[in-house]
Amino acid sequence: MPSGPWLTRFLKGMTFLVYFYLLAPVLVVIALAFNPRDLGDFPFTEVSLKWFYMLANDQAILASVRISFTLGLVSAAITTTLGTAAAYALARYRVPGKDFVQLVLLIPMLVPHLILGVGLLLAWRLMGLPKTFALLVVGHVAVTMPLVIIMTRHRLQSISRSYEEAARTLGANGLQTFAAITLPLAAPAIVVAFLFAFMSSFDELTATLFWRPANVETVPTQIMAMLQFQIDHRINALATVLICFTVGVPVLATLAAKGLTTTLPKLRAKRLAARLAADSKSADGEVGSLGKGRGVV
């Protein structure tokens, strides 16, 4: 196989071209957000925050941001709780029809969101329920559930059962074992799964078009509505804010996961050391009192 400095430079150059090809449209959008001219010509000679000021004063956009954040946090919290429970059951117990259950839980990832949106809407209407915010939450929970199950199950399967068996041997019940042993070890994956579920919910457009109630807009549907009749340069400013947020969340998730991975074992070690020290002192006190008792006798 050929090797050498020229091959290394070639691979670095190809890597740079691939990244440039992927990121060039994003960089153009960010650059146009600082162009004050209505035509959006490029390159531009003046830099301004005009569109960001207009974005901050647009109540419709701000309302859609609040709705998207609320929807994302609620659906991600529900999905993380239910998904972690399902992943724990699949990873630790012999569930009848385990493969079928796993397939059913992963169906929202396999089915196109257009079909998922229509199907859930029809089921909702057959039950005689109106389109409310609850329908949005249920739909987004269904969309984000597979992500949480896959990520948390993989982490739970990598945790040795010997830790849980040791806790059971020392007298802990199932809930105590999960809270003290399994949950801290799986915490990094659970945090990352929560953040990915939030981002997936925040970015969902196709199915949301079928589920949203009247006069309720999320950020993706609001952007689509603004692009129907003309090019609104406030979208460039909004996209820039969302890009920074999208880049910042995974970075924070990675840092949080690393922090939990390194901090939690240290905290457990300190608690164990403190408990052992306390037990040692109590044992020494009992031995001393027993010795005094014998001396009196």
C-alpha positions in Angstrom: 0.0 0.0 0.0 1.5 3.4 -1.0 2.5 5.7 1.9 4.5 8.7 2.4 4.2 12.5 3.1 2.4 13.1 -0.2 -0.3 10.6 0.8 -0.8 12.3 4.2 -1.1 15.7 2.5 -3.5 14.3 0.0 -5.8 12.8 2.7 -5.7 16.0 4.7 -6.6 18.0 1.6 -9.5 15.7 0.7 -10.7 15.9 4.3 -10.6 19.7 4.2 -12.6 19.7 0.9 -15.2 17.4 2.3 -15.7 19.6 5.4 -15.7 22.7 3.3 -18.4 21.2 1.0 -20.6 20.4 4.0 -20.1 23.6 5.9 -20.0 26.2 3.0 -23.8 26.7 2.9 -23.9 27.1 6.7 -21.1 29.7 6.5 -22.9 31.6 3.8 -26.1 31.8 5.9 -24.1 33.1 8.9 -22.4 35.7 6.7 -25.7 36.9 5.2 -27.1 37.4 8.7 -24.7 40.3 9.1 -25.6 41.9 5.7 -27.8 44.9 6.3 -29.0 45.2 2.6 -32.5 43.9 1.7 -31.2 42.2 -1.5 -28.8 40.1 0.4 -26.0 40.5 -2.2 -22.7 38.8 -1.6 -20.0 39.7 -1.0 -21.1 42.7 1.0 -19.1 45.7 2.2 -21.0 46.6 5.4 -21.6 44.6 8.6 -24.7 45.2 10.7 -26.8 43.5 13.4 -30.0 44.8 11.7 -31.6 41.4 11.2 -30.8 40.3 14.8 -32.5 43.5 16.2 -35.6 42.8 14.0 -35.6 39.2 15.1 -35.5 40.1 18.8 -38.5 42.4 18.3 -40.6 39.9 16.3 -43.2 38.4 18.7 -44.3 35.7 16.3 -40.7 34.3 16.1 -40.2 34.6 19.8 -43.4 32.8 20.5 -42.4 29.9 18.2 -39.0 29.7 20.0 -40.8 29.5 23.3 -43.1 26.8 22.0 -40.3 24.8 20.5 -38.2 24.9 23.7 -41.2 24.0 25.9 -42.2 21.1 23.5 -38.6 19.9 23.3 -38.0 19.9 27.0 -41.3 18.2 27.9 -41.1 15.5 25.2 -37.4 14.9 25.9 -38.1 14.5 29.6 -40.9 12.0 29.0 -38.9 10.2 26.3 -35.8 9.9 28.5 -37.8 8.5 31.4 -39.8 6.0 29.4 -37.0 5.1 27.0 -34.5 4.5 29.9 -37.1 2.2 31.6 -37.7 0.3 28.3 -33.9 0.0 27.6 -33.3 -1.3 31.1 -36.0 -3.9 30.8 -34.6 -5.0 27.4 -31.0 -5.1 28.6 -31.6 -6.8 32.0 -34.7 -9.0 31.8 -36.0 -11.8 29.6 -39.0 -10.1 28.0 -41.3 -12.4 26.1 -41.2 -11.6 22.4 -38.1 -9.4 23.1 -37.2 -9.0 19.4 -40.7 -8.1 18.5 -41.0 -5.6 21.3 -37.7 -4.0 20.3 -38.9 -3.7 16.7 -42.2 -2.1 17.8 -40.2 0.5 19.9 -38.0 1.3 16.9 -40.8 1.6 14.3 -40.9 5.5 14.5 -37.3 5.5 13.3 -38.1 3.2 10.3 -41.4 4.8 9.2 -41.2 8.1 7.2 -42.4 11.0 9.4 -45.0 11.9 6.8 -46.8 8.5 7.3 -46.2 8.7 11.1 -47.8 12.2 11.2 -50.9 11.2 9.2 -51.3 7.9 11.1 -51.1 9.5 14.6 -53.5 12.3 13.5 -56.1 9.8 12.2 -55.8 7.8 15.4 -56.2 10.9 17.5 -59.3 11.9 15.5 -60.8 8.4 15.8 -60.6 8.8 19.6 -62.6 12.0 19.2 -59.8 14.2 20.6 -59.0 17.7 19.3 -55.7 18.9 18.1 -54.0 20.3 21.1 -50.5 20.7 22.5 -50.8 17.2 24.0 -50.9 15.7 20.5 -47.6 17.5 19.7 -46.1 16.1 22.9 -47.3 12.5 22.2 -46.1 12.7 18.6 -42.6 14.0 19.5 -42.3 11.4 22.2 -42.9 8.7 19.6 -40.4 10.3 17.2 -37.6 10.6 19.7 -38.2 7.4 21.6 -35.9 5.2 19.4 -32.9 7.5 20.0 -33.1 7.2 23.7 -33.7 3.4 23.7 -30.7 2.7 21.4 -28.3 5.0 23.3 -29.3 4.0 26.8 -29.6 0.3 26.0 -26.1 0.2 24.6 -24.7 1.8 27.7 -26.7 -0.5 30.0 -25.5 -3.6 28.2 -21.9 -2.4 28.7 -22.3 -2.2 32.5 -21.3 -5.5 34.1 -24.0 -7.2 36.2 -21.5 -8.0 38.8 -21.9 -4.5 40.3 -25.6 -5.0 40.7 -25.2 -8.5 42.1 -22.7 -7.2 44.6 -25.2 -4.6 45.8 -27.9 -7.2 46.0 -25.6 -9.4 48.1 -25.1 -6.5 50.5 -28.8 -6.3 51.1 -29.9 -3.6 48.6 -33.3 -4.1 46.8 -33.9 -3.6 43.1 -34.8 0.1 43.4 -31.8 0.9 45.6 -29.5 -1.0 43.3 -30.7 0.9 40.3 -30.5 4.3 42.0 -27.1 3.7 43.6 -25.3 1.6 41.0 -26.9 1.4 37.6 -28.2 5.0 37.2 -24.9 6.7 38.0 -23.0 4.5 35.6 -25.6 5.1 32.9 -25.9 8.8 33.6 -23.6 10.0 30.8 -25.6 8.1 28.1 -28.9 9.2 29.6 -27.8 12.9 29.6 -26.7 12.7 26.0 -29.9 10.8 25.0 -31.9 13.6 26.6 -30.1 16.3 24.6 -30.4 14.4 21.4 -34.1 13.8 22.0 -34.5 17.6 22.6 -32.7 18.5 19.4 -34.6 16.0 17.4 -37.9 17.4 18.8 -36.8 21.0 18.2 -35.9 20.2 14.6 -39.0 18.1 13.7 -41.0 19.7 10.8 -42.8 17.1 8.6 -44.9 15.4 11.3 -45.4 18.6 13.3 -47.3 20.1 10.3 -50.1 17.5 10.9 -50.1 17.7 14.7 -49.9 21.4 15.6 -53.1 23.1 16.7 -54.4 26.3 15.1 -52.3 29.4 15.7 -49.4 27.3 17.2 -46.1 27.5 15.4 -42.8 25.9 16.2 -39.5 27.3 14.9 -39.4 25.0 11.8 -43.0 25.7 10.8 -42.5 29.4 11.4 -39.5 29.4 9.1 -41.4 27.6 6.4 -44.3 30.1 6.7 -41.9 33.0 6.4 -40.4 31.5 3.2 -43.7 30.9 1.4 -44.0 34.3 -0.2 -40.7 36.1 0.0 -37.1 35.7 1.3 -37.0 37.1 4.8 -33.5 37.9 6.0 -34.5 37.5 9.6 -34.4 33.8 8.8 -30.6 34.1 8.3 -30.3 35.7 11.8 -32.5 33.0 13.3 -30.6 30.3 11.5 -27.3 31.7 12.9 -28.7 31.6 16.4 -29.9 28.1 15.9 -26.6 27.0 14.4 -24.7 28.3 17.5 -27.2 26.6 19.7 -27.0 23.3 17.8 -23.2 23.4 17.9 -23.2 24.4 21.6 -25.5 21.7 22.8 -23.4 18.7 21.6 -20.3 20.3 23.0 -22.0 20.8 26.4 -23.3 17.3 26.2 -19.8 15.9 25.6 -18.4 17.9 28.4 -21.2 16.9 30.7 -20.8 13.2 29.8 -17.0 13.4 30.5 -17.6 15.2 33.7 -20.1 12.7 34.9 -17.9 9.8 33.9 -15.0 11.2 35.9 -16.9 12.9 38.8 -19.4 10.2 39.8 -16.8 7.5 40.5 -14.8 9.9 42.6 -17.9 10.9 44.6 -18.7 7.2 45.1 -15.2 6.5 46.2 -15.3 9.4 48.7 -18.6 8.2 50.2 -17.3 4.7 50.4 -14.1 5.9 52.2 -16.1 8.0 54.6 -18.4 5.1 55.3 -15.5 2.8 55.9 -13.8 5.3 58.2 -17.0 5.7 60.2 -17.4 2.0 60.5 -13.8 1.7 61.6 -14.2 4.3 64.3 -17.4 2.6 65.6 -15.6 -0.7 65.6 -12.7 0.8 67.5 -15.1 2.3 70.0 -16.8 -1.0 70.6 -13.5 -2.7 71.1 -12.3 -0.1 73.6 -15.6 -0.2 75.6 -15.3 -4.0 75.6 -11.7 -3.8 76.9 -12.8 -1.4 79.7 -15.6 -3.7 80.7 -13.2 -6.6 81.0 -10.8 -4.5 83.1 -13.6 -3.6 85.5 -14.5 -7.2 85.9 
